[in-house]
Amino acid sequence: MTMLHPVLLVDDEKHVRLAAGQTLDLAGYAVQTCAEASEALSQIHEDWPGVIITDINMPKMDGLELMRRVQTIDPDLPVILITGQGDISMAVQAIRDGAYDFIEKPFASDLLLDVVKRALEKRTLTLENRQLRWELEAQSAPGPRILGKSVKMQQLRRLLASVADTSADLLLMAETGCGKDLIARFIHEHSARQEKNFVAINCGAVPEALIESELFGHEAGAFTDARSRRIGKLEHANGGTLFLDEIESMPMSLQIKLLRVLEERQIERLGSNQIIPLDLRVIAASKAELRELCEAGQFREDLYYRLNVLRVEIPPLRERKEDIPLLFQHFALVASVQYGREVLPLSAERMHRLMLHDWPGNVRELRNLAERYVLLGESCTFDFDNRPITQTNTSPMGLHEQVEHFEKTLIQTELARHGGSIKDTLDSLGLARKTLYDKMRKYDLDKKDFK
């Protein structure tokens, strides 16, 4: 379904709101009318995809002040002014100050629709260019890449970009196999700490008797078999980033010591009285809901609140299935280089099975399947260990939606198969160039994502 473009119409005169609002509504816009400027301000943000139409002369806050406040949120957001006869010189000056255009009362419906259409085209182009610049910067930067064009992954990348270069500790929440380690490394590589150490420790993989020594280090003779000094993970991460995976597995006795480190930013090695100051960022990750563990008495509540300053939730693969073709192609290409094998074309039927699978193992399961496919080729089965293919957590699709879903999957498959080549994709699908481009635009597909 095509998303309706939002339009905010601000005017204190009710008959103007009704007439202009009906015109915009009949033209297919998602119009929202406001009697006061303050109502409109609460609706917009820097990525808001619509335009604002506002009268100049209004009580409390006039249209010019509304425009100035909108510009502080996003200077590229189009503001169309409605003017009376005595306001034209004021409107001309407002255009010099950044207004998109003005319409003089009384105005014809065709004029209103024409100005709104042009303003929305500009807004769409602005947001597309902004997203493209961000993606180019993110993909060209060193370190791990976060792949995916789904809405949830775009939101995740924006969130990470806003918090990566801060000193705040983070709590990553995700199911097994979602790539918590990759996200933690991405944050480190895009922070001012990138030249320092990234130190990862799996709290569930280290024996309880050794984890304190692993974290804090020890002096020679601190305990049996401690023959020499050992620098712990916390000290080794000084100046950089410490990643604590499966934090829910940390013994309760050690949680209070970690809390003290987080609050005081200093440690003592086992067997030493010397205080070592620390400058590090802690990223903790959990596959279990820590709040529930606190209620069950299995995790310290004070540590939970100390870690839960900035919470980042990584979506499971079943909630971003549109990313599957891109991810599968990426993993297959990596495996082909690693094993020296050619990547065989993936049939539309197999890709369709990938899209229907529920992926309990998330991205790790998909990566393993891609590697098996590169190694085994056509003999690789897609029966997912004989587990039934389910569509849990998805709403039932009607016939039209199922057709669109299969069509999008088929185009993604052929683009991936031909490395993003439009010509080869046209030949394999038997489509006209314009038809393919129209469908790629409809499904938000970009050939660059498949190269």
N, C-alpha and C positions, 0 to 999 in steps of 0.2 A: 504494500500500500504506500502511495506517495505521501510524504509528510507535508502537511499544510504549512505554508510560511506564516509565522506569527507577525501581527501588526498591532501596535499599541496606539490607540486613538485617544488623545487627551483634550477635552474641551469642557468648559463649565456650562455650556448651553446644551440642554437636553435634546432639543430638536436636531442640532448638528450631529450629536453623537448617534442618534437614531438613524438619521438619513445616511450619513457617511458610513456608519457601521454596517447598515444593510447593504449598501453598494459593495463594500469590501467583502462581506460575507457571501453575497451572490457570486462574486468573482472567484471564490474558492480560497480566500485567505482565512486564517485562524485569527479573527479580529477580537481584541479585548478593549472595551471602552472604559475610560477613567474620567471622573469628574474633577479630580485634583491631580496635580503633578506628583505629589508624594506617593500616590497609588502606583504610578508608572515606575518610579525609581525602585520600588521594592521588587519589581518583576525582572529586572535586567541584570546581566553580568557580562564579563568581557567576551564570552563565547556565545552570547545570545544571538540567534540567527535571524532576527527580524529587523524591522524599522519602526521608528516612532514618528507619529504625526501629532503635532501639538499646536493649539492656539497660542498666540502671543499674549493677549490680554486675558489674564485670569487672576482671581484673588489668591491670597496667600503666597503662592509661588507662580510667577509668570513663565511663559514658554521659553524666554531667553535664559532665565536662571536654570530651568530644567535642562536646557541644552548644555549649559556649562557644567552641570553636575554629571550629565551623561558622559561628557568628554573626559571627566576624571576617571570614569569607569572604563571606557573604551573610546579613544578619540576617533576611531574609524567607524563608529556606529552611526548610520545615517539618521539625521533628524530633519523632518519636513515641517516647515512652519506654516500655519494658517494665519493669514493677515487680513485686517480690515483696511479700508482705503487709506486711512491715516498712518498705517504702519509700514508702508512699502519701503521708505528710506531706511527704517529700522531693520527690515528684513534683508535688504541688500547688504547692510553692514554685517548682519548676522551670518550671511553666506561667506563674507570675507573672514569671519571668525570661525568658520567650520561647518555651518549648517549645509545640508545637502541641497535643499531647494525651498521655495515658498509658493503657496497657492493663495490667491486673493479671493476673498469672499465677494459675492457668491460664486461658487465654482461648479463646473460641469462634472458629471460623474466620469466621463472619459478622461478628462484632464487629471483627476485624482488617481485613477487606475494607471494611467501612463506614468506618472511620477513615482508611484509606489512600485510599479514593475521595474523601472530603471534602478530605483534605490535598492530593491531586493537583489537584483542581479549584481550590483556592486558589492552588497554585503556578502553574498554567496562567494564571489570571487575573492574577497578579502579573507574570509575564513579559510577557503581552500589554500590560498597562498601561505597563510599563516601556518596551517597544519603541515604543508609541504616543507616549509623552511624548518619547522621544528623536527620533522622526521629526517630531513637531510642532515641536520646537525647531530641528531641522536645516532643515526646509522653510521656517520662518518667518524664519530668519536671513538677513541680506543676502548678496549674492554668488551664485555659481553653485550649482546644485542637482545632486546626484548621484542620478539616478533609477534605480529598480530594487528589486524585492522578493525577488529570488533570494537563496539562502543566501550565495552568494559576494559579492554586493553588500552584504548586511547585514554580513558579516564585514569587508569593506573599509571601510564607514562606521564601524564600531566601532574599527578600527585607526586610521583617520584622526583620529577624535575623541580618541584617546588620545595621539597624537603631534603634533597640529596646533599646540598652544600650548606646545611645547618649543622650545629653540634648536638642536636637533640638525639637521644636514644630512640630506637624504633622497636616496635613489636610487629612481626610479620605473622599473619594468620593464614594458614592454607592447609588443604588436604595433602596427603602423601603424594609426591610425584608432580607437584605444581611448579617446582623450580624456586624454592625459597633460597637456596644457595646462590643461584644465578641472580636473583633480585638483590640479595645482600651485596654481591660483588659489583653489580651495576651501580648501586648507591655509593659504594666506596670509590669506584673508578670515576664517578662524576662529582666527587667532593674535593675539597682542598687537601684531604688526607691521602690522595691517590698515590703520592710518592712514598708513603710509609707502608708498613706491613698490614696486610689483610690476614687475620688469623682466625681460622674456623675450628670449632670443636663441637663434636656431637655429644651432647650430655648423656644420651642413651647408649652410646657405644663404649664409654670409658668405665671400667669397673669402679664401684663406689669407693673402694679403698685407695684408688689412685687419682681420682678426679680433683681432690684438693691440691695435691702436688702438681697436677697438670696445670691448674689455674694459677696457683700462687708461687710455684717453684719451691725450692728448698736449699738449705745450706748443707754442706758436708756434715754427716753425723746426725742430721735431724731425726733420722729413724734408721732402722736396720736396712742395710744395703744402700744407704745414701752416702756413697763414697766421695762424691764431688758436688759442687754447687750446680744447681739446675735453674735456669731462667724459665719461669712459668709463662703460660699463654697471655695472662694479663699484662705482664711486664714486656713481653715480646711485642705486644700490640701497641705499646706506648707510642703515642703520636699518630696512630692509625686507627684501624677498626677491628673490634672483636665480634665475631659472629658466633652466638650460642644457639645451635640448632637443637630441636627437641628439648627446649628449656623445661617442659613439663616433666621430664625424666630426672631432673636434678634432685638429689636427695634433700630432704627437708633440712637436715643439719647444715648443709652447705648453702641453702638459700639465704639464711640470715647473714652469712659472711659475704655473699654476693651483694645483698642489699646494702651492707655497710660500705663496700667498695663503690657502689653506684652513688651513694650519698656523699662520701668523703673523698673519693678519687685518690685513694692511696692504699698501699698494701704493705704487708710484711711477709717476707719469705718464711716458710716453715723452718723453725730453728733459729730465727733471727729476730732481733729487736729493732732493726733499722727500718725506718719508714721510707717507702719509695713513692714519691708523688706520681700520679698517672694523668696523662692527657690522652684519653681515648674515647671513641664512640662505641657504644654497645648496641648491636642489633641482635635481638632475641627472636626466635621463631618457634612456633608451636602448631601442631596439627590438632590439638585438643583445645576446647574452650576453657581458658584458665579461670574465668569467673565461676564456672561450674565446679572445677577442681577445688577452688577456694571454699565453696559451700560444702564440699564433701570432705574438707579438712586435708586435702592432698597437695595443696599449694598455698604458700604464705600470701595472705591478703595484702600485706604491706608491700611485698615485692611485686605483686601483680599491679598495684596502682603505680608503683615506681616505673615499671616497664611500659605501662599502657598510656604513656604521654602522647605518642604518635602511633596510631594503629594503622597498618596497611594490610588490607585483605586481598589476597591473590585469587582471582576467580578460577574455579575448576574448569577443566576442558569442556565438560558437557554444557556449560553456560556460555561458551564462545565457539560453537562448532563451526562458524564461518571461517575460523582461522585454521581449521584442520588441513585443507589442501596446501596452504602455504607452509605450515609446519612440517607436514609429511615430505614435501619436496625438499625443504631445507635439510632435514635429517637424512634423507636419502642421498643427497649430494655430498654431505659430509662423510657418510659411510662409504660412498663410492670412492672417494679420495683415500680414505683410511685403508680400505681393503683392496683397492685397485680393481674394482669391478664396475661394469657399466650399469647405469640405472635403466631398467626396462620400463617402457610406458605402462602406466597404471590404467587399467580399463575403467570405464565409467561405472560399471557394475560394482567393481571393488571399491571405488571411491564412494559410491553410494552407501556401501556397507560401512565404510569408515564413518560416514556422516550419521548413520543410524545407531552406531554403538554408543554406549553410555560412558565409557572410559573411566572405570573406577580407579585405574592406575594413573590417570591424567596424562600429562605430557610425557612422563617417563615411559608409560606404556606405549604411547604412539611412537616415541623415538626407538624403542626396542623393536617394534613391528617394522619400522622403516629399515632398520639394520638387517633384520631377518629377510626382508623382501630383497634387499640388495644382495645378500649372500645366497639366497635360495631361488630367486627369480620367480618364475611361474609356479614352481612347486610350493611356494610359501602359501600356507592356508590362512584364510581370514575368518576362521571360525571362533577366534578369541577363546581358545581353550574349551571349546564346546559350550561356553556360556551363552544363554539366549540373548539375542540382540534386543535391547529394550529402549524405550523412549521416555524414561522417567524424567520428572521435572520439566516436561515440555507439554504444552497444551495441544490438544488434538488439532490437526491441520485439515482444512477443507480441501476439495479437489484442486481449486485454483492455487492455493498455497503449496500443495504438494508438487504441482507442475512447475511452479516457479522455483521451488527448492531443488528439484531435479535438474532443471535447466541451468541454474546457477552452478550447481555441482559439476555438471558436464562441461561448462565453459571453463571453470577453474581447473578441471582435470586436463583439458587440452592445452590451456595456457601453461600449466606446469610441465606437461609432457614436452612441449616445444620451447621451453625456456623463455616464455613471454613473447615469442615470435607471432605477430599478428597474421602475417602471410600464411604460415604453416597452420595456424589455428583456423583461419578461414577455409583453407583447403580441406582440413580434416572434418570440419563441421558442415561444409557446403553452404556457408552463409555469405551474403553480400557484406562488403566492408562496413557500410553504414549501419546495417542491421546488427553486426557484431559490436560496433562502437556504442550503439544505442543500448544494447543489453548490458555491456560492461559498465556503462554509466548508470544504468538502472540498479545494478547489483553492487555498485561501488568497487569495481575491479580495476586494478592498474597493472599493466604489463610489466612494469618495473619490479613488482613484488615477486615475479616468477622467474626472474633472470638469475 
